[in-house]
Amino acid sequence: MTVSSTGFTGKVAFVTGAGSGVGRVTADAFARAGARVALADLSADGALALLGRRLFATGHAMVVDGGQAV
């Protein structure tokens, strides 16, 4: 996914499946483009691992655990 480096500044991206694969790459792209990113996954472990990466260390990301029953 290619996006402008400033195209999403001030925006929020809600990425499902962010713990791995295409979702993880998409979350990276939105973060690089300046978006605040909500990382959603059925298993929060992969999404939480993304938070540990330098790209998300700005505090502009959060994890939504989709595996919790309501």
ZIBELBEL-V409297 format. One record per backbone hydrogen bond with DSSP energy under -1.0 kcal/mol. NH is the residue of the N-H (numbers start at 1). CO is the residue of the C=O. If there is no record, write none. Layout:
# ZIBELBEL-V409297
nh->NH co->CO
nh->NH co->CO
This chain:
# ZIBELBEL-V409297
nh->8 co->33
nh->9 co->6
nh->11 co->8
nh->13 co->36
nh->15 co->38
nh->18 co->40
nh->20 co->17
nh->24 co->20
nh->25 co->21
nh->26 co->22
nh->27 co->23
nh->28 co->24
nh->29 co->25
nh->30 co->26
nh->31 co->27
nh->32 co->28
nh->33 co->29
nh->34 co->31
nh->35 co->30
nh->36 co->11
nh->37 co->60
nh->38 co->13
nh->39 co->62
nh->40 co->15
nh->41 co->64
nh->48 co->44
nh->49 co->45
nh->50 co->46
nh->51 co->47
nh->53 co->50
nh->56 co->53
nh->57 co->54
nh->59 co->56
nh->62 co->37
nh->64 co->39
nh->66 co->41
